[in-house]
Each structure stands twice: as C-alpha cells, then as structure tokens.
Amino acid sequence: MTMPLTIEWKLVTEGTEKRVVDQDNHFYVKLEGYKLFPMHERIEIRRHQESDQIGFGEIVELTWKDNQTICTYQLLSLYSVN
C-alpha cells in the first residue's frame, strides 16, 4: 500500500498547536496526512495558509502515525500573538 507524502517548507498550524509541558517555547501540532519538514532548520510559522507569517520555528521531532503527522517544534521568534 502506498503512503502519500508532501514536503513542506512552512508550518501552518490552523491555531491547533498545543504547548509541550516542561519545555520552554516548544509546541506540537497534529496535521492530517503524512508531511515531511526540514529538521533543525529555521522555517516560517503561520496560523493559516494565506495569512501572514507569525514567526519562525525549528522542527525538533516528527511522528507519522494513522495518516497523521505530529510535528513538535521550538518557537524561535514571534512577531505577534494575534
């Protein structure tokens, strides 16, 4: 059985990110489908596909399971909280 995979260069959270307990500035987000991100590189973080960038982050862990990607990232800079 084939596994569809997309390669992403920005992280779009759709506002569903959750804070990782006991780790400063670390968050995780569950995304539909299997997605591949550059690891340990600075990438854009956006709330929605067509919205402005809210900051930069670094992907520290990716987990693929049950047609979902769990992406853990460290927020490096934040432009706005809204």
Phi and psi in radians as a Rosetta constraint file:
Dihedral C 1 N 2 CA 2 C 2 CIRCULARHARMONIC -1.456 0.35
Dihedral N 2 CA 2 C 2 N 3 CIRCULARHARMONIC 2.702 0.35
Dihedral C 2 N 3 CA 3 C 3 CIRCULARHARMONIC -2.086 0.35
Dihedral N 3 CA 3 C 3 N 4 CIRCULARHARMONIC 1.877 0.35
Dihedral C 3 N 4 CA 4 C 4 CIRCULARHARMONIC -1.129 0.35
Dihedral N 4 CA 4 C 4 N 5 CIRCULARHARMONIC 2.417 0.35
Dihedral C 4 N 5 CA 5 C 5 CIRCULARHARMONIC -2.444 0.35
Dihedral N 5 CA 5 C 5 N 6 CIRCULARHARMONIC 2.382 0.35
Dihedral C 5 N 6 CA 6 C 6 CIRCULARHARMONIC -2.080 0.35
Dihedral N 6 CA 6 C 6 N 7 CIRCULARHARMONIC 2.553 0.35
Dihedral C 6 N 7 CA 7 C 7 CIRCULARHARMONIC -1.773 0.35
Dihedral N 7 CA 7 C 7 N 8 CIRCULARHARMONIC 2.204 0.35
Dihedral C 7 N 8 CA 8 C 8 CIRCULARHARMONIC -1.999 0.35
Dihedral N 8 CA 8 C 8 N 9 CIRCULARHARMONIC 2.571 0.35
Dihedral C 8 N 9 CA 9 C 9 CIRCULARHARMONIC -2.091 0.35
Dihedral N 9 CA 9 C 9 N 10 CIRCULARHARMONIC 0.004 0.35
Dihedral C 9 N 10 CA 10 C 10 CIRCULARHARMONIC -2.533 0.35
Dihedral N 10 CA 10 C 10 N 11 CIRCULARHARMONIC 2.656 0.35
Dihedral C 10 N 11 CA 11 C 11 CIRCULARHARMONIC -1.802 0.35
Dihedral N 11 CA 11 C 11 N 12 CIRCULARHARMONIC 2.078 0.35
Dihedral C 11 N 12 CA 12 C 12 CIRCULARHARMONIC -1.874 0.35
Dihedral N 12 CA 12 C 12 N 13 CIRCULARHARMONIC 1.971 0.35
Dihedral C 12 N 13 CA 13 C 13 CIRCULARHARMONIC -1.549 0.35
Dihedral N 13 CA 13 C 13 N 14 CIRCULARHARMONIC -0.356 0.35
Dihedral C 13 N 14 CA 14 C 14 CIRCULARHARMONIC 0.962 0.35
Dihedral N 14 CA 14 C 14 N 15 CIRCULARHARMONIC 0.398 0.35
Dihedral C 14 N 15 CA 15 C 15 CIRCULARHARMONIC 1.292 0.35
Dihedral N 15 CA 15 C 15 N 16 CIRCULARHARMONIC 0.266 0.35
Dihedral C 15 N 16 CA 16 C 16 CIRCULARHARMONIC -1.795 0.35
Dihedral N 16 CA 16 C 16 N 17 CIRCULARHARMONIC 0.172 0.35
Dihedral C 16 N 17 CA 17 C 17 CIRCULARHARMONIC -1.182 0.35
Dihedral N 17 CA 17 C 17 N 18 CIRCULARHARMONIC 2.593 0.35
Dihedral C 17 N 18 CA 18 C 18 CIRCULARHARMONIC -2.200 0.35
Dihedral N 18 CA 18 C 18 N 19 CIRCULARHARMONIC 2.518 0.35
Dihedral C 18 N 19 CA 19 C 19 CIRCULARHARMONIC -1.301 0.35
Dihedral N 19 CA 19 C 19 N 20 CIRCULARHARMONIC 2.427 0.35
Dihedral C 19 N 20 CA 20 C 20 CIRCULARHARMONIC -1.463 0.35
Dihedral N 20 CA 20 C 20 N 21 CIRCULARHARMONIC 2.173 0.35
Dihedral C 20 N 21 CA 21 C 21 CIRCULARHARMONIC -1.177 0.35
Dihedral N 21 CA 21 C 21 N 22 CIRCULARHARMONIC 2.443 0.35
Dihedral C 21 N 22 CA 22 C 22 CIRCULARHARMONIC 1.216 0.35
Dihedral N 22 CA 22 C 22 N 23 CIRCULARHARMONIC 0.285 0.35
Dihedral C 22 N 23 CA 23 C 23 CIRCULARHARMONIC -2.361 0.35
Dihedral N 23 CA 23 C 23 N 24 CIRCULARHARMONIC 2.062 0.35
Dihedral C 23 N 24 CA 24 C 24 CIRCULARHARMONIC -1.098 0.35
Dihedral N 24 CA 24 C 24 N 25 CIRCULARHARMONIC 2.316 0.35
Dihedral C 24 N 25 CA 25 C 25 CIRCULARHARMONIC 1.006 0.35
Dihedral N 25 CA 25 C 25 N 26 CIRCULARHARMONIC 0.452 0.35
Dihedral C 25 N 26 CA 26 C 26 CIRCULARHARMONIC -1.876 0.35
Dihedral N 26 CA 26 C 26 N 27 CIRCULARHARMONIC 2.392 0.35
Dihedral C 26 N 27 CA 27 C 27 CIRCULARHARMONIC -2.376 0.35
Dihedral N 27 CA 27 C 27 N 28 CIRCULARHARMONIC 2.841 0.35
Dihedral C 27 N 28 CA 28 C 28 CIRCULARHARMONIC -2.367 0.35
Dihedral N 28 CA 28 C 28 N 29 CIRCULARHARMONIC 2.693 0.35
Dihedral C 28 N 29 CA 29 C 29 CIRCULARHARMONIC -2.482 0.35
Dihedral N 29 CA 29 C 29 N 30 CIRCULARHARMONIC 2.447 0.35
Dihedral C 29 N 30 CA 30 C 30 CIRCULARHARMONIC -1.706 0.35
Dihedral N 30 CA 30 C 30 N 31 CIRCULARHARMONIC 2.233 0.35
Dihedral C 30 N 31 CA 31 C 31 CIRCULARHARMONIC -2.085 0.35
Dihedral N 31 CA 31 C 31 N 32 CIRCULARHARMONIC 2.494 0.35
Dihedral C 31 N 32 CA 32 C 32 CIRCULARHARMONIC -1.250 0.35
Dihedral N 32 CA 32 C 32 N 33 CIRCULARHARMONIC 2.419 0.35
Dihedral C 32 N 33 CA 33 C 33 CIRCULARHARMONIC 1.432 0.35
Dihedral N 33 CA 33 C 33 N 34 CIRCULARHARMONIC 3.073 0.35
Dihedral C 33 N 34 CA 34 C 34 CIRCULARHARMONIC -1.705 0.35
Dihedral N 34 CA 34 C 34 N 35 CIRCULARHARMONIC 2.145 0.35
Dihedral C 34 N 35 CA 35 C 35 CIRCULARHARMONIC -2.215 0.35
Dihedral N 35 CA 35 C 35 N 36 CIRCULARHARMONIC 2.479 0.35
Dihedral C 35 N 36 CA 36 C 36 CIRCULARHARMONIC -2.010 0.35
Dihedral N 36 CA 36 C 36 N 37 CIRCULARHARMONIC 2.250 0.35
Dihedral C 36 N 37 CA 37 C 37 CIRCULARHARMONIC -2.090 0.35
Dihedral N 37 CA 37 C 37 N 38 CIRCULARHARMONIC 2.692 0.35
Dihedral C 37 N 38 CA 38 C 38 CIRCULARHARMONIC -1.186 0.35
Dihedral N 38 CA 38 C 38 N 39 CIRCULARHARMONIC 2.284 0.35
Dihedral C 38 N 39 CA 39 C 39 CIRCULARHARMONIC -1.534 0.35
Dihedral N 39 CA 39 C 39 N 40 CIRCULARHARMONIC 2.477 0.35
Dihedral C 39 N 40 CA 40 C 40 CIRCULARHARMONIC 0.975 0.35
Dihedral N 40 CA 40 C 40 N 41 CIRCULARHARMONIC 0.598 0.35
Dihedral C 40 N 41 CA 41 C 41 CIRCULARHARMONIC -2.196 0.35
Dihedral N 41 CA 41 C 41 N 42 CIRCULARHARMONIC 2.620 0.35
Dihedral C 41 N 42 CA 42 C 42 CIRCULARHARMONIC -1.295 0.35
Dihedral N 42 CA 42 C 42 N 43 CIRCULARHARMONIC 2.137 0.35
Dihedral C 42 N 43 CA 43 C 43 CIRCULARHARMONIC -2.280 0.35
Dihedral N 43 CA 43 C 43 N 44 CIRCULARHARMONIC 2.824 0.35
Dihedral C 43 N 44 CA 44 C 44 CIRCULARHARMONIC -1.246 0.35
Dihedral N 44 CA 44 C 44 N 45 CIRCULARHARMONIC 2.509 0.35
Dihedral C 44 N 45 CA 45 C 45 CIRCULARHARMONIC -2.030 0.35
Dihedral N 45 CA 45 C 45 N 46 CIRCULARHARMONIC 2.266 0.35
Dihedral C 45 N 46 CA 46 C 46 CIRCULARHARMONIC -2.299 0.35
Dihedral N 46 CA 46 C 46 N 47 CIRCULARHARMONIC 2.629 0.35
Dihedral C 46 N 47 CA 47 C 47 CIRCULARHARMONIC -1.346 0.35
Dihedral N 47 CA 47 C 47 N 48 CIRCULARHARMONIC -0.732 0.35
Dihedral C 47 N 48 CA 48 C 48 CIRCULARHARMONIC -2.340 0.35
Dihedral N 48 CA 48 C 48 N 49 CIRCULARHARMONIC 2.755 0.35
Dihedral C 48 N 49 CA 49 C 49 CIRCULARHARMONIC -0.937 0.35
Dihedral N 49 CA 49 C 49 N 50 CIRCULARHARMONIC -0.742 0.35
Dihedral C 49 N 50 CA 50 C 50 CIRCULARHARMONIC -1.738 0.35
Dihedral N 50 CA 50 C 50 N 51 CIRCULARHARMONIC 0.066 0.35
Dihedral C 50 N 51 CA 51 C 51 CIRCULARHARMONIC -1.500 0.35
Dihedral N 51 CA 51 C 51 N 52 CIRCULARHARMONIC 2.957 0.35
Dihedral C 51 N 52 CA 52 C 52 CIRCULARHARMONIC -1.222 0.35
Dihedral N 52 CA 52 C 52 N 53 CIRCULARHARMONIC 2.752 0.35
Dihedral C 52 N 53 CA 53 C 53 CIRCULARHARMONIC -1.143 0.35
Dihedral N 53 CA 53 C 53 N 54 CIRCULARHARMONIC 2.388 0.35
Dihedral C 53 N 54 CA 54 C 54 CIRCULARHARMONIC -1.751 0.35
Dihedral N 54 CA 54 C 54 N 55 CIRCULARHARMONIC -0.231 0.35
Dihedral C 54 N 55 CA 55 C 55 CIRCULARHARMONIC 2.917 0.35
Dihedral N 55 CA 55 C 55 N 56 CIRCULARHARMONIC -2.894 0.35
Dihedral C 55 N 56 CA 56 C 56 CIRCULARHARMONIC -2.134 0.35
Dihedral N 56 CA 56 C 56 N 57 CIRCULARHARMONIC 2.593 0.35
Dihedral C 56 N 57 CA 57 C 57 CIRCULARHARMONIC -2.483 0.35
Dihedral N 57 CA 57 C 57 N 58 CIRCULARHARMONIC 3.016 0.35
Dihedral C 57 N 58 CA 58 C 58 CIRCULARHARMONIC -2.286 0.35
Dihedral N 58 CA 58 C 58 N 59 CIRCULARHARMONIC 2.128 0.35
Dihedral C 58 N 59 CA 59 C 59 CIRCULARHARMONIC -1.242 0.35
Dihedral N 59 CA 59 C 59 N 60 CIRCULARHARMONIC 2.205 0.35
Dihedral C 59 N 60 CA 60 C 60 CIRCULARHARMONIC -1.951 0.35
Dihedral N 60 CA 60 C 60 N 61 CIRCULARHARMONIC -0.322 0.35
Dihedral C 60 N 61 CA 61 C 61 CIRCULARHARMONIC -2.755 0.35
Dihedral N 61 CA 61 C 61 N 62 CIRCULARHARMONIC 2.429 0.35
Dihedral C 61 N 62 CA 62 C 62 CIRCULARHARMONIC -2.205 0.35
Dihedral N 62 CA 62 C 62 N 63 CIRCULARHARMONIC 2.353 0.35
Dihedral C 62 N 63 CA 63 C 63 CIRCULARHARMONIC -2.243 0.35
Dihedral N 63 CA 63 C 63 N 64 CIRCULARHARMONIC 2.217 0.35
Dihedral C 63 N 64 CA 64 C 64 CIRCULARHARMONIC -1.873 0.35
Dihedral N 64 CA 64 C 64 N 65 CIRCULARHARMONIC 2.198 0.35
Dihedral C 64 N 65 CA 65 C 65 CIRCULARHARMONIC -2.829 0.35
Dihedral N 65 CA 65 C 65 N 66 CIRCULARHARMONIC 2.381 0.35
Dihedral C 65 N 66 CA 66 C 66 CIRCULARHARMONIC 0.912 0.35
Dihedral N 66 CA 66 C 66 N 67 CIRCULARHARMONIC 0.805 0.35
Dihedral C 66 N 67 CA 67 C 67 CIRCULARHARMONIC 1.022 0.35
Dihedral N 67 CA 67 C 67 N 68 CIRCULARHARMONIC 0.569 0.35
Dihedral C 67 N 68 CA 68 C 68 CIRCULARHARMONIC -2.337 0.35
Dihedral N 68 CA 68 C 68 N 69 CIRCULARHARMONIC 2.672 0.35
Dihedral C 68 N 69 CA 69 C 69 CIRCULARHARMONIC -2.025 0.35
Dihedral N 69 CA 69 C 69 N 70 CIRCULARHARMONIC 2.194 0.35
Dihedral C 69 N 70 CA 70 C 70 CIRCULARHARMONIC -1.793 0.35
Dihedral N 70 CA 70 C 70 N 71 CIRCULARHARMONIC 2.040 0.35
Dihedral C 70 N 71 CA 71 C 71 CIRCULARHARMONIC -1.959 0.35
Dihedral N 71 CA 71 C 71 N 72 CIRCULARHARMONIC 2.065 0.35
Dihedral C 71 N 72 CA 72 C 72 CIRCULARHARMONIC -1.809 0.35
Dihedral N 72 CA 72 C 72 N 73 CIRCULARHARMONIC 2.279 0.35
Dihedral C 72 N 73 CA 73 C 73 CIRCULARHARMONIC -2.430 0.35
Dihedral N 73 CA 73 C 73 N 74 CIRCULARHARMONIC 2.727 0.35
Dihedral C 73 N 74 CA 74 C 74 CIRCULARHARMONIC -1.808 0.35
Dihedral N 74 CA 74 C 74 N 75 CIRCULARHARMONIC 2.212 0.35
Dihedral C 74 N 75 CA 75 C 75 CIRCULARHARMONIC -1.372 0.35
Dihedral N 75 CA 75 C 75 N 76 CIRCULARHARMONIC 2.053 0.35
Dihedral C 75 N 76 CA 76 C 76 CIRCULARHARMONIC -1.595 0.35
Dihedral N 76 CA 76 C 76 N 77 CIRCULARHARMONIC -0.663 0.35
Dihedral C 76 N 77 CA 77 C 77 CIRCULARHARMONIC -2.619 0.35
Dihedral N 77 CA 77 C 77 N 78 CIRCULARHARMONIC 2.626 0.35
Dihedral C 77 N 78 CA 78 C 78 CIRCULARHARMONIC -2.321 0.35
Dihedral N 78 CA 78 C 78 N 79 CIRCULARHARMONIC 2.194 0.35
Dihedral C 78 N 79 CA 79 C 79 CIRCULARHARMONIC -1.473 0.35
Dihedral N 79 CA 79 C 79 N 80 CIRCULARHARMONIC -0.636 0.35
Dihedral C 79 N 80 CA 80 C 80 CIRCULARHARMONIC -2.740 0.35
Dihedral N 80 CA 80 C 80 N 81 CIRCULARHARMONIC 2.608 0.35
Dihedral C 80 N 81 CA 81 C 81 CIRCULARHARMONIC -1.565 0.35
Dihedral N 81 CA 81 C 81 N 82 CIRCULARHARMONIC -0.149 0.35
